[in-house]
Amino acid sequence: MSSQPRLLPLLFALSAVSLSAQAAPTYTVAPVNGIGITGASMLSLNNAGTIAGTAYTPQGHANAYVSSNGTATSLHPGAANSGYTIAAGINDAGTVVGEVGTQNGPTRAAVFGSNGVQTLGTLGGTNSYGNGINASGQVVGRADTGNGNQRGFVTGANGSLIEIGPLNGGYGSDANAINDNGAVTGYVDVNGNGDYRAYIYTNGTMQILDTLGGNYAQGYAINNAGMVAGYAFLAGDMVARAFLYANGEVKDIGGFGGFDTHATGINEAGDVVGAGIDANNVWHAFLYSEGTFRDLNDLIDPSLGWNIVYAGDINDKGQIAARGCKVGNQCADLLLTLADTGGDPDPNPVPEPEAFTSGIAGLTLFGLLRRRRRQG
């Protein structure tokens, strides 16, 4: 399990639901209920099996939530259609990091805990965004600077923001996740030419990771052993692939026929989850474990009718926070639990149908990766 960053809400093409014959089930599937209409935002998960995610009202307002035992509780202060909140990461104490904002006001990185909602500052600009949190409560994210750029940060003493800056005249950076040892991963502009690299930042020292042949990469999750999961472009910068960094090597961990994949979570065993697309424009969540890349749809009971399109995080018990859809545009955030460890007694309640337009639902991960690449 790792702290994770916020992505723009990932809304997948629902018309491409695949319900083909699959292998014997390995995971039970328990939808998140009790929060209303939910959107496919970044999901995070702690070792207690608590999910942090974001629900969307019919009017489109984002409300951060946590879900324990399948029932979601809103973290959103005030009325559901007033302002917005995003949940991006959660630690084992149940403290959530993300952001809070209003329609016409600034957005601020925020910590949702027992003392309510606490906002963080910026790096001299207007906005900040929280991405990850570790066991000691250190937060990472990105924030505006006074000159209009965005830079990654990690919190220091008294909640101060320590900038994790670009290199060699570069413009932008982001801090996506932090482990319990204080090691941070994200992306950093290394030259001002749009070349971004994944990194590990520890106590003021930055290690730049290798790429997979392209000019852009980001780290999205880091475990306490310093293993990093993320994505990197192949040579030519046309295809992005999920990677695992371990033992000094950045490894392409696979895909669905050579198309885009994106790793979003890692646990202490080095198991990685994420999502990718195949040649038919169908989305699949994946699990990479013990050197094998698997479609998560092959690891659940096909009679449940779920198409697992996105996996956000995995904890040390092997539980996975995921997103699934059924025929008829019925989608839900899900907790997947290894079948031999016990699961929800009613793992297949009918989720609420979602009311998203086909244009929004057609957003692809490939487009999101491209937009990430242009950030500065």
N, C-alpha and C positions, 0 to 999 in steps of 0.2 A: 504494500500500500504506500502511496506517496502523495504528498501535497501537489496540487495541480493548478494550472492556470485557467483563466477564463478564456474561452473562445467566443466569437460571435455565435449566436444560436445556430446550431447545425440542424437544418430542416431538410430531410432527405426525400428523394423522389419516391413517393408512395405507390406510384402506378407500377413499379417494377418489383412488386412483392414476389418472392420465390418460395414456393412451398413444396419443393421437390423431395423425393425420398431421401431420408437421412439415416445416419448410423444410430445405434442404440443410445438412448439418452444418458448423459453423464451429469448434467445439471438440472435441478429443479428451477422453475421460473416463477417469481412472485412479483406481480405488478405493485407499484406505489399507488396508494389510494388516499382520498380524503383531502386533496388540495385543489381539485377542479381540473381545468384544462392545463395540460403540461406541454411544454415545448422541448425540443431536443437540444438542450444546452449541455455544456460540459458537465459531467458528473464526477464527483469524488466520493471516496469510501474510506472509512477507518476500520480498524481491526475488530470493532464491536459490531460491524455490519451496518453502521449508520451511513446513509447516503446523504450528501449535500447536493442540491440541485436547484433548478429555477422553474417555477410554474408561470404560465401566462394566462391572464384573464381574457375573456372574450374581446375586451377592448384593446388587448395587446400589451398590458402593463406587466412587467416582469416582477415576480415575487420570489425571493429566496426562500428555500425550505430545507428542513431536515426530515428524514424518514427513518423510523425505527420500527421493526416488526411489520413493515408494509404500510404503516399509516404516517402520512406526512403532516408536519406541523410548520406553519408559516413563521418565518423570521422577519417578515416585512412589518415595519412600524407603521401604524396608521391604517387608513383604508386601502383596500387592495388595488384600487384604481388611482391612487395618489402616489406620484413618483414611481421609482422603480428600485429594486434591489437584485443583485446577482450573487449567487453562491459559487465560489470557484474552488475552494479547498477546505478540508476538514482534518483536524488532528485527532489523536486517540482520546483526548479529553472532551471531544465534541465541540471544540471551538471552531467556528467557521470564518473563513476570510472571503472577501469578494468586494462588492462596491455598492454604493448607495448614491442616488441622485434624484433630481427633479427635472421636469421637462425643460425648463428654461434656465436652470441653474447648473452649477458645476457638478461633476462626478468625483467622488472621493473613494479611495480605498477604505474598506471598513472591516472591522472585526466584530462578529456576532457571538457574544458569549454571555456568561451569567450576569454580567453588569450591563446588559443591553447592547446597543450598537455604538461602537467607538470608531470615529473616523480618523484617518491619517492625513498628513499634509501633502505637499507636492515638492518638486525640485525647483520651485520658483515660478511655475506656470499656474494654470487653472485647474487641471484635472489630474487624478491619480486612480490607479486600478490595482486591486489586490488579486494575486494569482495563487499563492501557496502559503502554507503555514506549517511549522514543525512542532515537535513536542514541547519545546520551551516557549512557544508563542512568537518566535521570530516570523516576520512576514516578508514576502517578496512580491514584487509587482513591477509596474512601470508608472512613470509620472511625467507630466509636462515640465519642461525647463522654461526659463524666462525668454529664450530665443525661439520657442516654438517647436523644438525637438522633443522626442520622448526618450527617456533613459530608464533602464532597469534600476531597481533599488532593492536593498535589504535593510530591515530596521535594525537600528543599533540601540544604544543607551537612551532611555526615556522616550522611546518611540521615534527617535530621529531617523531620517531617511538617508542612507549611505548610497551614493550613486555608483552604479556599476556601468562605467562609461564605455563608449566605443574606442577603437584603436586607430592610430595612424591617420587622424583627421576624419574618421568616420562620423556618421550623424546619429544613428539610433541604436538602441539596445532594449532588451526586455529580460526580466528575470521571471522564469516560469514556475520553478519549484525549488524547494529547499529541504535537505534531509536533516536528521536530528543532530548531526555533527556540524551543521552550519554551512555545508557545501551547497552551492547554488548552481542551477543550470538555466539556460535560456538561449538567446541569440545576441550577437554583437556585430555591428558593422566594422569590418577590419581595414577598410581603406577609403571609404567615401564614394566608391564606385558601385554601390549596390550589392557588394559581396558580403553576405552575412554568414557567420559560422556559429555552430553550437560550441558551448564552453562549459567548464567547471570553474567556479570562482570560490576560493577559500581564503579567508583572512587577508583580503587585499591582493591575492595572487590569482591571475587568470590563466587557465590552461585552455588553449584552443584545440578543439577536436578535429580530426580529419573529416573530410566529406566523402561522398560516394562518387566523386568525379565531377560534380556540378559546383556551382558558385553560391549555393545557399543551403543552410541547414539550421535547425533548431533543436535544442534539448527541451523535452516537455516534462520529464519525470526523472527523479534520481532517488536511489535507495541508499541505505546507510553504508553499503559497501562501495559506494561511488559509481555504481553502474547507472548508465543514463539511457533512457529511451526517448526517441524523437523521430524526426524525419529529415531526409536530405535528398537533394536532387541528384539524379544521375548525370553523366556527361551530356551536355547539350541543354540542360535545364528544362526539359520537357516533361519528365516523369519524376515524381517524388516517391521515395520509398521509406518505409519504417526502418529504423535502425536500432541496434543495441550496442552500446559501448561497454566493453568489459575487457579486462586484461590488456589494456592499451590499444584495443582494436575496435574500429567502427564497422559493424557487420550489417549488411542488408539481410533482414530476417524473413523476407518473402513477400508474396502478393498473390493476387487473384488474376493470373495470366499476364503479368508484366505491367499492370496499370498501377495507379497511385495507391499507396497505403500510408498510414499515419499512425504512429504509436503515441498513446496518451497516458498510459499508466504502467507502473512496475512495482512488484513486491520484493521482499527481502530475498526470496529464492531466485530472483531474476526472471520470473514469469512476466510477460509483456502482453498488454491488450491494446486494441485500437480499432481502426476501421479502414476499409478500402473499397475499391470499385472494380468491377469486372468488365469484360468486353461488351456485355449487354447493358451496361449502365446500371447494373444492380449493385446495391450497397450490401456489404457484409461486415459484421464485426469479426475480429479474429482474436485468437489466443496463441501466443508463442511460448512454448514450454519445453524444456529439455531438448532444445534444438529442433523442434518440430513446429511448423506453422499450421494452424488449424482454423477452419471456418467454425465460428461458434454455433452456427446453425446445424452443424453436424454433431453437436454435443448436447442437444436438447431433444425432447420427444416431439417428433414432427406433428403428432396428432393435436398438439396444443395450438397449432396454427400461427405461431409467432415467426416473424422474420426479424432476426436480430441484426440491426443495421449499424449499430455503434456501440462500442464498449469504452467507457471512460476511465475506469480504475479497477484495480485488483488488490485485495488485501492478502495478509499472510495466511489466512485460512483458505485462500483460493476463491473466495466470493468475488463476484464481478458486478459492478454497477454498469448497466447497459440500457440501451434504448431499443424497443421493438415495436413492430407494426403488424396489424392483421389486415386481411382483405376488408375493404370498406373504410379505409383511412382511420382505423381505430389503433391508436398508438399510446404507449405508456413508458415511463421510466421503470426499470426492472432491477430486481436483485436476483442474480443467479448464484445458486448454492450447490456445491458438490453433492450429488445424490446420496452418497454413503455417509454424509455428515448430518443428514436430516434437513428438511426444508419446510416451507410454509405448508400448513395442513390443507389449504385450498389454493394451490398454485396457479389456478387458471380462471380467476374471476374476469368478467367481461369489462374491459376498460371503457372509459368514456370516449366517444368519437370526438375528433378534433376538427376545428373549423378554420383551417388554413387554406389560403388560395393556392391554386396549382403553381402560380408563378413563384411564390415564396417557397413552397415545398420542393421546387425544382432546383434549389441551390445545391451545388455540388461541392464536395470537399476540394476538388481541384481548383475551383474558383476561389475558395477561401485560402488555399495555400498561395495562390497568386497574389491575393490582396495582402497577405502577411508579408510576402516578399517585397512589396513596395513600401512598407512602413519605414519611416525614418525618424 
